[in-house]
Amino acid sequence: MITKTLQKELNISSWQVNRVIKLIDEGNTIPFIARYRKDVTGSLNDEILRKFDERLKYLRNLEDKKNKIIERIESLGKLSDELKKSILNAETLVELEDIYRPFKSKKNTRATIAKEKGLEPLAQIILKQDVEKPVIDIARDYINPEKDVLTAQDAIDGAKDIIAEIISDNSDFRKKIRQNTFHTGKIETKDKNKNLSSEYEIYYDYSEDLRKIPPHRILAINRAEKEGFIRAKVTVEIDDIIRYLSRHILKNKSKIPEKIEYNPHTTPIIKESIKDSYKRLISPAIEREIRNLLTKKAEEKSIKVFAQNLNQLLMESPLSGKTILGWDPAFRTGCKLAIIDRTGKVLDTALIYPTEPQNKIKESKKIVRDLIKKYDIDVIAIGNGTASRESAEIVADIIKNTSVEFIIVNEAGASVYSASKLADEEFPDFSEGERSAVSIARRLQDPLAELVKIDPKSIGVGQYQHDMNQKELSQSLNGVVEKVVNEVGVDLNTASYSLLNYVSGLNKTTSKNIIEYRDNNGSFNNREELLNVKKLGKKTYEQCAGFVKIDNPQNPLDNTTIHPESYDATIKLLKSLGYSLNDVGKNNLKLDDLNLEEISSKHDIGIETLKDIIKELKKPGRDPRDDMPKPKLRKNVLSIEDLEEGMVLEGTVRNIVDFGAFVDIGVHQDGLVHKSQLANKFVKHPLDIVSVGQIVDVKVLDVDIQRKRIQLSMLI
């Protein structure tokens, strides 16, 4: 069952499913499987494998629950072959819960109270619909003052409660009503606080089809409702649902197909029970389920967008080989500065007060000019927080007639890092402001190495991240960081604990032990030396070895992504082509137009593994981020007041959401390019057109200075 489901959902072969399950069960990580087991899996990529792993866990949990439910119902003596088949065929946890609902223990419902009063037989008599006298006459037999059944009508009312619950517990009814509500229903919102101005005014009197409402709107409605601005509810044509239930519950006594003849004694009671069942039991539950389903889908979509944005941000090209001054802007507390050298080492820090209320502009400019001269600074990285525009104006004046350039850096999460235990360990003698300035400089120099120190949720490249399932968000974003870290690789002798912690197979303990070993024994000379690290065994070594590199190693292959398990095969390949390890990294290697099938067979190397080996031998130690757009440095500055309609500017995409992309055009506030302004065609999602970090040309459509909103277009 699980194999067939995964095969169908992921559109892969059964042999691929079985092999991936085996690899996962053997303790292999997703990055390791994706890169070093391509020949086993048929080259399934990281994205498919992560989805595979997630679904495998869900389906195994589903199977486990099925078995427990079967055991439970069997213990009650109520398990039929048909019921067992329905349980085994259930495809979701919701469907499974619907089937199990009638057998779950219920406490203090109106139906259970009625059953305790001995009214279940009366309910069954009514449901059979074959009585030939008024039910009120039959109900007199169930009067029991000791159980608070004082009249025949009391007995009928209790029986109706039991019938209502029986209808509600019917899994087929619930499934059909859920589908009907989703496909024909609407979500409606109303204002709770009349005339109160807020960002949610669009939802003060709003209605939209459930099946059409976009994910970001669901999350916005949820937030507005949570903050008390609106009431939201699901609406549907109730009469259609009541008719559907009546058709399936009321029994036609006529022997003529065209004629309808209901039992006159029981029909009115059952109709009342149907309405009560739907309005009191089914409808509220279905509304909760549908809103939960819409929220889950919206969260999944938002998490996916967040993950893609984060992936693009982490893959931004590093600005290597530069001495950078990090500038953490502020007003009252002053601007904190930190200078880092080309390796990221902090050379100096300073505090200046060029902005309100001190306005020590002249003094501040002198301090910065002296630092530029003293440390031969190449670039100034200014955080985009409070006072960034004012700081940029001062910086632009300072660097006039010099070769120094500046850039506005997204500082989201820098304050989180600066107050963290990690920052305290890294810079125990620095203030939080100085740490933040260092982080701003380093995230320009090497975005990945710096951003891994920050909780991915705090980096600010998503939407409504605080309103969604935090566990699922964290798992997804951590998966992205893991993917990127392993795709880029880390230098074993310089990597921080934060970077190592994301390397395939490593964890907090082994990462700390690697750094401890490095501190005690000096630099690693080869990958195999990792086996000397405490608690790092052969399995962990297998998982991590290919993702860590050593600069200027004893074995040139230790500075490549070639796994040690393929070293012998690589050496044989080189030898067969007339080369040796000494040729790795040189331009004399001729590796084009090779007969891969012949080499694969001769040296017992899988075709896909062979392709990766050759690719790496051509460019050993290549950083995939080198192919990404370089950071856009500037020497001038603009403010929102300088913008005019029709102005064409160059900007950098900073964030992507369902309805558009936010672009940094050099002012404090990012501008929005609505998805309708991204291209001369229908845009299903902005990610199909742009990516975080991309350099784009935009035209100013509108500027609202008071609300600090800038509307842009890429249709120039």
NUNUDREN-820878 format. One record per residue (C-alpha): x, y, z; residue in three letters; residue number from 1. Coordinates in steps of 0.001 Angstrom, whole numbers. Example, Ala and Ser with C-alpha at 12.3 -4.5 7.8 and 13.67 -1.06 7.14 Angstrom:
! NUNUDREN-820878
       x       y       z residu num
   12300   -4500    7800    Ala   1
   13670   -1060    7140    Ser   2
This chain:
! NUNUDREN-820878
       x       y       z residu num
       0       0       0    Met   1
    2722    2482     990    Ile   2
    4860    1595   -2024    Thr   3
    1962    2068   -4458    Lys   4
     950    5379   -2848    Thr   5
    4472    6825   -3028    Leu   6
    4903    5550   -6561    Gln   7
    1695    7276   -7668    Lys   8
    2146   10535   -5740    Glu   9
    5759   11108   -6753    Leu  10
    5460    9588  -10229    Asn  11
    8406    7241   -9734    Ile  12
    8952    3509  -10250    Ser  13
    8271     872   -7620    Ser  14
   11943    -157   -7646    Trp  15
   12896    3438   -6829    Gln  16
   10427    3494   -3944    Val  17
   11787     254   -2479    Asn  18
   15418    1343   -2817    Arg  19
   14851    4752   -1225    Val  20
   12937    3199    1674    Ile  21
   15852     811    2212    Lys  22
   18384    3666    2120    Leu  23
   16357    5742    4600    Ile  24
   15861    2781    6933    Asp  25
   19615    2151    6866    Glu  26
   20143    5605    8383    Gly  27
   21307    7523    5311    Asn  28
   20581   11255    5198    Thr  29
   18677   12932    2361    Ile  30
   21716   15003    1199    Pro  31
   23861   11842    1115    Phe  32
   21259    9850    -832    Ile  33
   20676   12739   -3253    Ala  34
   24360   13197   -4098    Arg  35
   26060    9847   -3587    Tyr  36
   23356    7278   -4341    Arg  37
   22115    8554   -7708    Lys  38
   22848    5233   -9361    Asp  39
   20739    3469   -6733    Val  40
   17747    5840   -6810    Thr  41
   17689    6754  -10488    Gly  42
   19001   10263   -9752    Ser  43
   16111   11387   -7544    Leu  44
   16881   14937   -6423    Asn  45
   16880   16469   -2954    Asp  46
   13398   17981   -3303    Glu  47
   11734   14709   -4293    Ile  48
   13630   12778   -1620    Leu  49
   12545   15200    1130    Arg  50
    8941   14921       2    Lys  51
    9397   11138    -108    Phe  52
   10725   11081    3454    Asp  53
    7884   13280    4719    Glu  54
    5184   11202    3033    Arg  55
    6799    7941    4151    Leu  56
    6547    9056    7779    Lys  57
    2913   10130    7295    Tyr  58
    1905    6902    5569    Leu  59
    3643    4746    8155    Arg  60
    1844    6658   10898    Asn  61
   -1431    6139    9003    Leu  62
    -787    2388    8743    Glu  63
      34    2222   12454    Asp  64
   -3235    3981   13328    Lys  65
   -5189    1663   11028    Lys  66
   -3824   -1383   12860    Asn  67
   -4630     100   16270    Lys  68
   -8176     996   15191    Ile  69
   -8755   -2508   13794    Ile  70
   -7533   -4002   17093    Glu  71
   -9777   -1663   19078    Arg  72
  -12952   -2368   17037    Ile  73
  -12191   -6086   17037    Glu  74
  -11944   -6026   20832    Ser  75
  -15449   -4525   20883    Leu  76
  -16696   -7423   18762    Gly  77
  -17890   -5052   16011    Lys  78
  -15329   -5634   13241    Leu  79
  -16880   -6838    9993    Ser  80
  -15007   -7688    6797    Asp  81
  -16542   -4659    5086    Glu  82
  -15534   -2333    7916    Leu  83
  -11989   -3718    7962    Lys  84
  -11733   -3165    4219    Lys  85
  -12897     455    4607    Ser  86
  -10278    1072    7300    Ile  87
   -7481    -448    5232    Leu  88
   -8492    1604    2178    Asn  89
   -8567    4933    4043    Ala  90
   -6094    7331    2395    Glu  91
   -5984   10100    5000    Thr  92
   -6117   10507    8770    Leu  93
   -9341   12529    8394    Val  94
  -11011    9695    6477    Glu  95
   -9784    7210    9081    Leu  96
  -11187    9349   11904    Glu  97
  -14571    9483   10147    Asp  98
  -14714    5694    9997    Ile  99
  -13636    5283   13632    Tyr 100
  -15971    7994   14977    Arg 101
  -18937    5680   15822    Pro 102
  -16684    3425   17898    Phe 103
  -14912    6113   19909    Lys 104
  -15791    6474   23552    Ser 105
  -18005    9533   24024    Lys 106
  -18536   11326   27293    Lys 107
  -21591   13366   28236    Asn 108
  -23036   14028   24810    Thr 109
  -26779   14421   24541    Arg 110
  -26885   11044   22821    Ala 111
  -24872    9208   25486    Thr 112
  -27095   10692   28206    Ile 113
  -30171    9517   26287    Ala 114
  -28669    6039   25940    Lys 115
  -28049    5924   29696    Glu 116
  -31748    6604   30088    Lys 117
  -32504    3481   28053    Gly 118
  -33787    5284   24954    Leu 119
  -31581    3651   22294    Glu 120
  -34198     950   21445    Pro 121
  -36763    3675   20796    Leu 122
  -34321    5434   18472    Ala 123
  -33782    2205   16523    Gln 124
  -37538    1660   16219    Ile 125
  -37943    5140   14757    Ile 126
  -35030    4623   12320    Leu 127
  -36576    1378   11032    Lys 128
  -39561    3472    9891    Gln 129
  -42045     594    9892    Asp 130
  -44312    1460   12853    Val 131
  -48042    1598   12226    Glu 132
  -49139    3838   15074    Lys 133
  -48059    7239   16441    Pro 134
  -44582    7201   17971    Val 135
  -45954    9063   20986    Ile 136
  -47885    5904   21886    Asp 137
  -44767    3750   21627    Ile 138
  -42730    6272   23612    Ala 139
  -44984    5909   26664    Arg 140
  -43340    2543   27327    Asp 141
  -40019    4387   27909    Tyr 142
  -41243    6774   30594    Ile 143
  -38969    6346   33614    Asn 144
  -39118    9045   36314    Pro 145
  -36072    7543   38055    Glu 146
  -34012    8352   34944    Lys 147
  -35646   11730   34406    Asp 148
  -37826   10565   31490    Val 149
  -41059   12079   32749    Leu 150
  -43160   12109   29591    Thr 151
  -43436   10349   26252    Ala 152
  -42167   13536   24589    Gln 153
  -39058   13398   26810    Asp 154
  -38443    9890   25470    Ala 155
  -38883   11032   21850    Ile 156
  -36539   13996   22403    Asp 157
  -33864   11668   23773    Gly 158
  -34342    9279   20845    Ala 159
  -33922   12226   18443    Lys 160
  -30576   13057   20096    Asp 161
  -29432    9481   19532    Ile 162
  -30574    9537   15885    Ile 163
  -28803   12881   15338    Ala 164
  -25535   11393   16590    Glu 165
  -25956    8261   14465    Ile 166
  -26360   10476   11386    Ile 167
  -23372   12592   12411    Ser 168
  -21187    9520   12876    Asp 169
  -21849    8218    9363    Asn 170
  -18506    8489    7525    Ser 171
  -20111    8506    4054    Asp 172
  -22366   11419    4997    Phe 173
  -19468   13416    6417    Arg 174
  -17300   12799    3375    Lys 175
  -20043   13893     971    Lys 176
  -20996   16969    3024    Ile 177
  -17350   17974    3375    Arg 178
  -16876   17764    -400    Gln 179
  -20133   19631   -1078    Asn 180
  -19255   22397    1370    Thr 181
  -15778   22845     -50    Phe 182
  -16934   22995   -3675    His 183
  -20047   25134   -3214    Thr 184
  -19434   27007      35    Gly 185
  -17981   30416     771    Lys 186
  -15964   32004    3513    Ile 187
  -17558   35213    4767    Glu 188
  -16067   37829    7075    Thr 189
  -17667   40710    8970    Lys 190
  -16270   43644   10926    Asp 191
  -16315   43220   14725    Lys 192
  -15186   46766   15527    Asn 193
  -17276   49181   13468    Lys 194
  -15314   51923   11686    Asn 195
  -12022   50914   13319    Leu 196
   -9231   51602   10835    Ser 197
   -6752   48756   10318    Ser 198
   -4779   46920    7664    Glu 199
   -7620   44385    7528    Tyr 200
  -10322   46761    6232    Glu 201
  -10675   44749    3022    Ile 202
  -12102   41906    5149    Tyr 203
  -14709   43964    7038    Tyr 204
  -17404   42782    4617    Asp 205
  -15909   40082    2441    Tyr 206
  -16966   36866     739    Ser 207
  -15140   34401   -1514    Glu 208
  -15614   30847   -2776    Asp 209
  -13764   28322    -619    Leu 210
  -12305   26523   -3626    Arg 211
  -10964   29744   -5147    Lys 212
   -9581   31705   -2209    Ile 213
   -5764   32078   -2476    Pro 214
   -3530   30877     360    Pro 215
   -2252   34298    1457    His 216
   -5846   35514    1914    Arg 217
   -6662   32597    4205    Ile 218
   -3680   33461    6402    Leu 219
   -4648   37145    6426    Ala 220
   -8232   36281    7480    Ile 221
   -6917   33985   10200    Asn 222
   -4688   36736   11556    Arg 223
   -7429   39399   11403    Ala 224
   -9797   37065   13244    Glu 225
   -7166   36173   15831    Lys 226
   -6498   39854   16493    Glu 227
  -10209   40496   16991    Gly 228
  -10941   42676   13947    Phe 229
  -13338   40334   12138    Ile 230
  -15592   37315   12466    Arg 231
  -15222   34616    9824    Ala 232
  -17530   31733    8997    Lys 233
  -18125   29131    6304    Val 234
  -21512   29367    4572    Thr 235
  -23234   26850    2301    Val 236
  -26726   26113     956    Glu 237
  -28159   24167    3902    Ile 238
  -31304   23040    2064    Asp 239
  -29226   21058    -458    Asp 240
  -27480   19179    2338    Ile 241
  -30728   18494    4229    Ile 242
  -32267   17100    1017    Arg 243
  -29207   14886     481    Tyr 244
  -29426   13468    4015    Leu 245
  -33186   12986    3750    Ser 246
  -32828   11018     498    Arg 247
  -30401    8607    2146    His 248
  -32140    8240    5510    Ile 249
  -35869    8322    4841    Leu 250
  -37211    5036    3502    Lys 251
  -39686    5048     629    Asn 252
  -42431    2523    1410    Lys 253
  -43988    2697   -2048    Ser 254
  -43480    -245   -4365    Lys 255
  -43931    2077   -7329    Ile 256
  -40525    3696   -8190    Pro 257
  -42030    7005   -9318    Glu 258
  -44059    7389   -6142    Lys 259
  -42701    8559   -2784    Ile 260
  -44440    7283     316    Glu 261
  -42759    7943    3671    Tyr 262
  -43917    6619    7029    Asn 263
  -46154    9387    8395    Pro 264
  -45411    8498   12027    His 265
  -41601    8510   11952    Thr 266
  -40770   10912    9087    Thr 267
  -41374   14207   10977    Pro 268
  -39197   13000   13871    Ile 269
  -36381   11885   11571    Ile 270
  -36501   15160    9625    Lys 271
  -36119   17103   12856    Glu 272
  -33197   14830   13797    Ser 273
  -31554   15405   10398    Ile 274
  -31715   19190   10767    Lys 275
  -30450   19018   14336    Asp 276
  -27657   16617   13377    Ser 277
  -26418   18881   10614    Tyr 278
  -26722   22230   12412    Lys 279
  -25511   21111   15850    Arg 280
  -23041   18314   15103    Leu 281
  -21989   18064   11469    Ile 282
  -21811   21677   10306    Ser 283
  -19552   23039   13115    Pro 284
  -17207   20063   12720    Ala 285
  -17093   20355    8929    Ile 286
  -16451   24100    9177    Glu 287
  -13529   23472   11553    Arg 288
  -12170   20737    9308    Glu 289
  -12429   22828    6143    Ile 290
  -10865   25892    7724    Arg 291
   -8115   23704    9159    Asn 292
   -7614   22138    5723    Leu 293
   -7489   25550    4009    Leu 294
   -5105   26813    6661    Thr 295
   -2885   23764    6294    Lys 296
   -2779   24151    2509    Lys 297
   -2106   27880    2874    Ala 298
     653   27156    5364    Glu 299
    2167   24544    3063    Glu 300
    2132   27017     169    Lys 301
    3546   29809    2317    Ser 302
    6195   27508    3765    Ile 303
    7127   26431     239    Lys 304
    7523   30062    -853    Val 305
    9450   30836    2352    Phe 306
   11710   27849    1686    Ala 307
   12392   28860   -1922    Gln 308
   13143   32428    -853    Asn 309
   15480   31185    1862    Leu 310
   17227   28858    -576    Asn 311
   17855   31747   -2968    Gln 312
   19027   34012    -143    Leu 313
   21479   31440    1209    Leu 314
   22770   30813   -2297    Met 315
   23548   34501   -2890    Glu 316
   27053   35047   -4169    Ser 317
   29587   35865   -1432    Pro 318
   31542   39109   -1730    Leu 319
   34913   37510   -1091    Ser 320
   38305   39170    -992    Gly 321
   36986   42461     432    Lys 322
   37576   44358    3660    Thr 323
   34131   45398    4853    Ile 324
   32826   47943    7337    Leu 325
   29536   46790    8866    Gly 326
   27238   49675    9869    Trp 327
   24361   49024   12276    Asp 328
   22297   52244   12045    Pro 329
   20349   53816   14909    Ala 330
   19266   57219   16208    Phe 331
   19478   57713   19982    Arg 332
   21953   54913   20750    Thr 333
   24279   55750   17866    Gly 334
   25523   53762   14870    Cys 335
   27683   50738   15672    Lys 336
   30551   49963   13311    Leu 337
   32673   46836   12851    Ala 338
   35485   46202   10358    Ile 339
   36207   42669    9154    Ile 340
   39133   41563    7010    Asp 341
   38965   39346    3930    Arg 342
   38675   36213    6080    Thr 343
   35899   37586    8291    Gly 344
   38159   38382   11246    Lys 345
   37098   41455   13225    Val 346
   39763   44164   13053    Leu 347
   38111   47012   14934    Asp 348
   34826   48453   16208    Thr 349
   33549   51979   16749    Ala 350
   30498   53934   17868    Leu 351
   29407   57173   16183    Ile 352
   26445   59562   16563    Tyr 353
   25757   61119   13147    Pro 354
   21956   61082   13477    Thr 355
   19263   62574   15699    Glu 356
   19380   63629   18491    Pro 357
   23173   64060   18806    Gln 358
   23863   65035   15171    Asn 359
   27649   64687   15557    Lys 360
   27999   64523   11794    Ile 361
   31410   66135   11362    Lys 362
   33007   64035   14113    Glu 363
   31386   60849   12769    Ser 364
   32576   61466    9219    Lys 365
   36143   61933   10439    Lys 366
   36048   58667   12396    Ile 367
   34754   56730    9380    Val 368
   37262   58330    6979    Arg 369
   40094   57437    9368    Asp 370
   38869   53828    9533    Leu 371
   38661   53632    5730    Ile 372
   42228   54859    5447    Lys 373
   43601   52733    8291    Lys 374
   42113   49419    7135    Tyr 375
   41858   50079    3402    Asp 376
   38115   49380    3462    Ile 377
   36530   48327     163    Asp 378
   32822   48270     983    Val 379
   30479   49641    3653    Ile 380
   27503   47377    4452    Ala 381
   24622   49324    6001    Ile 382
   21786   47531    7783    Gly 383
   18333   48373    6470    Asn 384
   16788   49076    9877    Gly 385
   15994   52337   11649    Thr 386
   18089   55289   10432    Ala 387
   19438   53363    7421    Ser 388
   18424   56094    4952    Arg 389
   20060   58791    7049    Glu 390
   23166   56623    7405    Ser 391
   23271   55985    3652    Ala 392
   23195   59727    2951    Glu 393
   26149   60273    5281    Ile 394
   28068   57326    3817    Val 395
   27467   58558     251    Ala 396
   29015   61892    1228    Asp 397
   31962   60250    3032    Ile 398
   32963   58054      71    Ile 399
   32820   60786   -2575    Lys 400
   35986   60788   -4674    Asn 401
   37083   57409   -3245    Thr 402
   36964   53839   -4560    Ser 403
   34802   52750   -1619    Val 404
   31262   51605   -2360    Glu 405
   28296   50833    -134    Phe 406
   25287   48521    -106    Ile 407
   22110   48290    1965    Ile 408
   22000   44853    3610    Val 409
   18867   43168    4940    Asn 410
   19618   42998    8649    Glu 411
   16634   40784    9557    Ala 412
   17740   38470   12340    Gly 413
   20939   40358   13158    Ala 414
   19506   41493   16493    Ser 415
   18392   37913   17204    Val 416
   21927   36689   16600    Tyr 417
   23543   39513   18603    Ser 418
   21547   38562   21711    Ala 419
   22107   34811   21298    Ser 420
   24290   32475   23324    Lys 421
   26290   31765   20177    Leu 422
   27138   35461   19715    Ala 423
   28063   35703   23390    Asp 424
   30486   32801   22957    Glu 425
   31895   34230   19722    Glu 426
   32268   37832   20935    Phe 427
   32124   37822   24752    Pro 428
   33560   41349   25026    Asp 429
   31334   42969   22389    Phe 430
   28073   44812   22927    Ser 431
   24971   43566   21116    Glu 432
   25256   46506   18713    Gly 433
   28850   45627   17829    Glu 434
   27872   41999   17267    Arg 435
   25060   43142   15014    Ser 436
   27478   45293   12976    Ala 437
   29785   42277   12574    Val 438
   26845   40146   11440    Ser 439
   25800   42760    8850    Ile 440
   29322   42860    7411    Ala 441
   29734   39094    7395    Arg 442
   26372   38393    5759    Arg 443
   27601   40460    2796    Leu 444
   30971   38715    2746    Gln 445
   29538   35192    3049    Asp 446
   25734   35111    3424    Pro 447
   25546   31364    4048    Leu 448
   28220   31207    6746    Ala 449
   26585   34041    8687    Glu 450
   22896   33319    8180    Leu 451
   23201   29727    9449    Val 452
   23793   31254   12894    Lys 453
   20256   32660   12898    Ile 454
   16958   30827   13296    Asp 455
   15722   30644    9679    Pro 456
   12315   31976   10792    Lys 457
   13982   35239   11846    Ser 458
   15626   35953    8489    Ile 459
   12505   37634    7114    Gly 460
   12006   36132    3660    Val 461
    8437   34933    4014    Gly 462
    4917   35979    4878    Gln 463
    2773   35256    7957    Tyr 464
    5549   33088    9373    Gln 465
    4325   33645   12935    His 466
     801   32470   12069    Asp 467
    1626   29003   10790    Met 468
    2594   25655   12263    Asn 469
    5966   26477   13782    Gln 470
    7171   22874   13881    Lys 471
    6486   22312   10178    Glu 472
    7966   25700    9285    Leu 473
   11143   24944   11240    Ser 474
   11480   21483    9701    Gln 475
   11103   22863    6185    Ser 476
   13487   25775    6663    Leu 477
   16073   23675    8459    Asn 478
   15843   21267    5534    Gly 479
   16605   24145    3157    Val 480
   19624   25227    5194    Val 481
   20846   21621    5326    Glu 482
   20417   21287    1553    Lys 483
   22318   24498     775    Val 484
   25142   23868    3253    Val 485
   25744   20426    1774    Asn 486
   25385   21671   -1786    Glu 487
   28025   24346   -1178    Val 488
   30200   22282    1163    Gly 489
   32214   23564    4111    Val 490
   35899   24029    4835    Asp 491
   36666   21526    7575    Leu 492
   39403   23738    9064    Asn 493
   37489   27035    9178    Thr 494
   33803   26085    9387    Ala 495
   31940   27337   12437    Ser 496
   29928   25098   14717    Tyr 497
   26768   26524   13131    Ser 498
   27853   25428    9648    Leu 499
   29083   21999   10716    Leu 500
   25803   21328   12508    Asn 501
   24005   21314    9141    Tyr 502
   26463   18959    7420    Val 503
   24994   15590    6477    Ser 504
   25292   13092    9338    Gly 505
   26632   15565   11900    Leu 506
   24784   16802   14981    Asn 507
   25442   19220   17825    Lys 508
   27706   16795   19652    Thr 509
   29856   15711   16698    Thr 510
   30090   19306   15413    Ser 511
   31410   20514   18759    Lys 512
   33775   17538   18933    Asn 513
   35194   18418   15498    Ile 514
   35954   21961   16657    Ile 515
   37420   20640   19910    Glu 516
   39636   18225   17955    Tyr 517
   40699   21065   15646    Arg 518
   41560   23296   18614    Asp 519
   43587   20568   20308    Asn 520
   45334   19040   17284    Asn 521
   45523   21805   14721    Gly 522
   44158   21705   11188    Ser 523
   42869   18528    9593    Phe 524
   45285   17210    6977    Asn 525
   42847   14758    5403    Asn 526
   39222   13695    5615    Arg 527
   40031   10317    7128    Glu 528
   41293   12121   10214    Glu 529
   37629   12734   11077    Leu 530
   37510    9138   12325    Leu 531
   39713   10268   15229    Asn 532
   36993   12669   16441    Val 533
   35053   11526   19508    Lys 534
   31672    9902   18768    Lys 535
   32199   10151   15013    Leu 536
   31978    6576   13770    Gly 537
   32170    4979   10344    Lys 538
   28491    5564    9510    Lys 539
   28695    9261   10382    Thr 540
   31955    9528    8446    Tyr 541
   30292    7948    5424    Glu 542
   27453   10489    5586    Gln 543
   29556   13636    6110    Cys 544
   32919   13041    4429    Ala 545
   31956   14167     928    Gly 546
   30489   17447    2136    Phe 547
   33530   18748    4013    Val 548
   36582   20036    2172    Lys 549
   40184   20758    3102    Ile 550
   42097   23628    1548    Asp 551
   45553   22579     266    Asn 552
   45184   18963    1467    Pro 553
   47625   16065    1251    Gln 554
   45206   14348   -1140    Asn 555
   43783   16768   -3763    Pro 556
   40519   14826   -3756    Leu 557
   39904   16017    -183    Asp 558
   39147   19457   -1634    Asn 559
   36451   18108   -3955    Thr 560
   32920   16755   -3557    Thr 561
   34157   13304   -4618    Ile 562
   33343   10879   -1804    His 563
   36231    8901    -242    Pro 564
   34410    5690   -1198    Glu 565
   35108    6660   -4834    Ser 566
   38770    7625   -4403    Tyr 567
   40138    4305   -5706    Asp 568
   37862    4424   -8731    Ala 569
   38843    8058   -9373    Thr 570
   42560    7250   -9204    Ile 571
   42061    4337  -11626    Lys 572
   40139    6635  -13975    Leu 573
   42896    9251  -13900    Leu 574
   45556    6605  -14459    Lys 575
   43688    5116  -17423    Ser 576
   43654    8583  -19010    Leu 577
   47368    9136  -18370    Gly 578
   46978   11411  -15321    Tyr 579
   47714   11255  -11593    Ser 580
   46412   12975   -8464    Leu 581
   49009   15711   -9009    Asn 582
   47086   16792  -12113    Asp 583
   43875   17500  -10169    Val 584
   43231   21234  -10146    Gly 585
   45381   21906  -13194    Lys 586
   44203   22936  -16638    Asn 587
   45828   19990  -18459    Asn 588
   43040   17505  -17695    Leu 589
   41194   16480  -20878    Lys 590
   37903   14980  -19729    Leu 591
   35489   15716  -22572    Asp 592
   34133   13224  -25099    Asp 593
   34792   10207  -22888    Leu 594
   33003    6892  -23412    Asn 595
   31191    6846  -20071    Leu 596
   29610    3417  -20495    Glu 597
   32959    1818  -21266    Glu 598
   34680    3545  -18325    Ile 599
   31761    2696  -16011    Ser 600
   31966    -981  -16891    Ser 601
   35764   -1111  -16774    Lys 602
   36181     610  -13382    His 603
   32906    -540  -11788    Asp 604
   31596    2997  -11328    Ile 605
   27943    3890  -11758    Gly 606
   27241    6197  -14711    Ile 607
   25789    8992  -12553    Glu 608
   28623    8766  -10039    Thr 609
   31109    8851  -12909    Leu 610
   29492   11986  -14325    Lys 611
   29806   13721  -10942    Asp 612
   33443   12660  -10571    Ile 613
   34343   14046  -14001    Ile 614
   32423   17255  -13330    Lys 615
   34314   17778  -10083    Glu 616
   37707   16940  -11599    Leu 617
   37106   19677  -14181    Lys 618
   36510   22311  -11481    Lys 619
   37630   20966   -8098    Pro 620
   36372   22934   -5104    Gly 621
   33978   25000   -7228    Arg 622
   31500   27086   -5214    Asp 623
   28051   26832   -6886    Pro 624
   27262   30309   -5539    Arg 625
   29771   31785   -7973    Asp 626
   27130   31438  -10691    Asp 627
   24693   33675   -8791    Met 628
   24311   37477   -9346    Pro 629
   26889   39540   -7491    Lys 630
   25773   42021   -4808    Pro 631
   24918   45399   -6344    Lys 632
   27248   48013   -4822    Leu 633
   26487   51734   -4988    Arg 634
   28014   55138   -4460    Lys 635
   24872   57302   -4510    Asn 636
   21736   57379   -2378    Val 637
   18008   57957   -2854    Leu 638
   15173   58599    -407    Ser 639
   11498   57825    -869    Ile 640
   10934   61573   -1256    Glu 641
   13208   61560   -4323    Asp 642
   11093   58971   -6172    Leu 643
    8849   60098   -8990    Glu 644
    6267   58262  -11076    Glu 645
    7853   56858  -14226    Gly 646
   11387   56770  -12790    Met 647
   13349   53670  -13898    Val 648
   15727   52149  -11350    Leu 649
   17806   49057  -10764    Glu 650
   16925   46995   -7705    Gly 651
   17428   43700   -5918    Thr 652
   14591   41281   -5171    Val 653
   14486   40922   -1373    Arg 654
   11338   38910    -721    Asn 655
    8704   37033   -2706    Ile 656
    5117   36437   -1611    Val 657
    2063   34986   -3348    Asp 658
     905   38323   -4718    Phe 659
    4209   39814   -5851    Gly 660
    7866   40605   -5157    Ala 661
    9444   43204   -2887    Phe 662
   12389   44977   -4490    Val 663
   15128   47000   -2781    Asp 664
   15680   50117   -4904    Ile 665
   18019   51834   -2492    Gly 666
   15546   53555    -187    Val 667
   14558   52519    3313    His 668
   11296   50927    2145    Gln 669
   11229   48080    -385    Asp 670
    8831   48568   -3287    Gly 671
    6188   46040   -4339    Leu 672
    5950   44655   -7846    Val 673
    2486   43103   -7976    His 674
    2458   39828   -9894    Lys 675
     357   41500  -12595    Ser 676
    3323   43838  -13192    Gln 677
    5996   41127  -13396    Leu 678
    5545   40032  -17007    Ala 679
    3461   40508  -20159    Asn 680
    1664   37232  -19518    Lys 681
    -383   35516  -16844    Phe 682
    1807   34867  -13788    Val 683
     636   31961  -11670    Lys 684
    3232   32692   -8991    His 685
    5995   35339   -8759    Pro 686
    8597   32605   -8197    Leu 687
    8046   31599  -11818    Asp 688
    9467   34982  -12890    Ile 689
   11912   36242  -10251    Val 690
   14082   34946   -7425    Ser 691
   15461   36406   -4208    Val 692
   18740   38191   -4862    Gly 693
   18000   38770   -8547    Gln 694
   18948   42160  -10008    Ile 695
   15992   43686  -11896    Val 696
   15032   46929  -13622    Asp 697
   11829   48482  -12325    Val 698
    9647   51487  -13056    Lys 699
    8006   53534  -10292    Val 700
    4208   53413  -10641    Leu 701
    3130   55159   -7453    Asp 702
    4658   56526   -4246    Val 703
    2669   56947   -1025    Asp 704
    5069   58797    1273    Ile 705
    2648   58941    4202    Gln 706
    2027   55176    4214    Arg 707
    5580   54431    3022    Lys 708
    4377   52331     105    Arg 709
    6042   52111   -3283    Ile 710
    4397   50422   -6253    Gln 711
    6740   49232   -8982    Leu 712
    6539   47499  -12340    Ser 713
    8952   45341  -14308    Met 714
    6964   46110  -17477    Leu 715
    9271   48875  -18670    Ile 716
